[in-house]
């Protein structure tokens, strides 16, 4: 019986290496489209995610060096197209896609990045109208953050000087395009807050261009520098159709650098005309007020109290004399009335006064204790009694008591 050949047994490591080699040779550079899910980004800076469609999914990774250059943030549910290579992860026995390039499906990466940043900053309230600061009506000193050699600063200054030449302008130079331009613009804005003579307003401006040309003014560092500025900021970036995040966060947005100058300062002729018109209105108002005051003064001067001031005093004196006469008559009449009442009361009191009876020949007799004697029974011989008559008092001693019967009245 023939013996079967001995099988070629591979170790797990060798098999994994063979698979890795085949995959690396076959899928060196592939384009894969799918939906992002399970995104994580640990402190290492690498981005781990999965790409999936209806029937399958594959793990993927973006190394930190590539992740740092991404224009947008990969988020769950986003449809993307990726370019990369297929590699294995022998320790877990899995394969994964190493993403070198990634772009949103149906939309540019810059546009997506702009939308994501705009939503993030809007959620923080950086674009809210409540936080906007008012521009000064007549600024004396302004700072302009822009390229000193660009057309924007020339257009801005031409319009500014033509409208209002009594203003100091400090140009704070900064790159407005290319690598590092966003950081320079943000630093220039911060320098304006640190000037020894603080500007009344900051103008951030540049000419128009593509989205890539204007990208510095869509960067988060510039937007936050404008939002943090304590000085009012006017943005005049690009042309009328260009809208950047710097425009949205600025206190005032101008469509162009020239309009920024128009929004910043008034037209001298307009101010002069307004002053002349105000002067005329004030003159007319003051003239009318003076005329009215003079009429009031003339009316007051023609009054009797001014022309004949003693007439009023004399009339008042006559009124006082008249009132004094009435008062004397009233007092005299009142005294007479009271005198008559007093006499009548005296007569009535005199009529009931028992002493008045004495004047008609009657007398009052009292015992030694002062008790009135009303009957003979109240005295006996030897008692000392006192008799009051009309003109004096008699003192006597009872010698004899004689009773008399009262007279009997006949019907």
Secondary structure, DSSP 4 states (H G I P E B T S, - for coil): -PPPPPP-PPPHHHHHHHHHHHHHHH-SSEEEEEEEEEEE--TT--EEEEEE-SS-EEEEEE-HHHHTT-SS---TT-EEEEEEEEEEETTTTEEEEEEEEEEETTS-HHHHHHHHHHHHHHHTTTT-GGGPPPPPSS-SEEEEEE-TTSHHHHHHHHHHHHH--S-EEEEEE---SSTTHHHHHHHHHHHHHT-SS--SEEEEEE----TTTTGGGGSHHHHHHHHH-SS-EEEEES-TT---HHHHHSSEE-SSHHHHHHHHS--HHHHHHHHHHHHHHHHHHHHHHHHHHHHHHHHHHTSHHHHTHHHHHHHHHHHHHHHHHHHHHHHHHHHHHHHHHHHHHHHHHHHH-HHHHHTTT--EEE-TTS-B--SGGG--TT-EEEEEETTEEEEEE-------PPPPPP-
